[in-house]
Amino acid sequence: LDNNRWPGNKRPKIVRDVDACQDPAIIEELMESEAFLCFGPDELAEARNRGYRRCSCCVAADGE
């Protein structure tokens, strides 16, 4: 995930914002589960196009 900001959790179809996650343990757990995917382009809009919703604990200052 070094170059990706918006990994998606395949199980509940939630997208995480690596840059704005309030709890780093959430990202670590996602990586360990290997139940994630990355989007191309790496944007919230693309994740939403694929049916993912933004995680409520990954709140960015821009209010996206």
C-alpha positions in Angstrom: 0.0 0.0 0.0 3.0 2.3 -0.2 1.6 4.1 -3.2 -2.2 3.7 -2.6 -4.4 6.0 -0.5 -7.7 4.2 -0.9 -7.6 0.4 -0.2 -11.0 -1.3 -0.1 -12.0 -4.0 2.3 -13.7 -6.7 0.1 -15.9 -8.2 2.8 -18.0 -5.2 4.0 -17.2 -3.1 0.8 -15.7 -0.2 2.8 -12.9 1.9 1.5 -10.2 3.3 3.9 -8.3 6.5 3.6 -4.8 5.7 4.6 -3.8 9.3 4.9 -6.7 10.2 7.3 -7.4 7.1 9.2 -7.9 7.9 12.9 -6.9 4.3 14.0 -3.8 2.9 12.3 -4.7 -0.6 13.7 -7.6 -0.7 11.3 -5.2 -0.4 8.3 -2.8 -3.0 9.9 -5.7 -5.4 10.4 -6.8 -5.0 6.8 -3.3 -5.8 5.5 -3.1 -8.9 7.6 -6.5 -10.2 6.4 -5.4 -9.9 2.8 -9.1 -9.1 2.0 -8.3 -5.8 0.3 -8.0 -4.4 -3.2 -6.7 -1.2 -4.7 -8.4 1.0 -7.2 -7.1 2.4 -10.4 -7.2 5.3 -10.4 -6.5 5.5 -6.7 -9.4 7.8 -5.9 -12.5 7.8 -3.6 -14.7 8.4 -6.7 -13.5 5.2 -8.3 -14.1 3.2 -5.1 -17.6 4.6 -5.0 -18.1 3.6 -8.6 -17.4 0.0 -7.6 -19.9 0.1 -4.8 -17.6 0.8 -1.8 -18.5 3.4 0.9 -16.1 5.4 2.9 -15.1 4.3 6.4 -16.7 6.5 9.1 -13.4 6.6 11.1 -11.4 7.8 8.1 -12.6 11.4 8.0 -10.5 13.8 5.9 -10.3 17.5 6.6 -11.7 18.2 3.1 -15.0 16.6 4.0 -15.1 14.2 1.0 
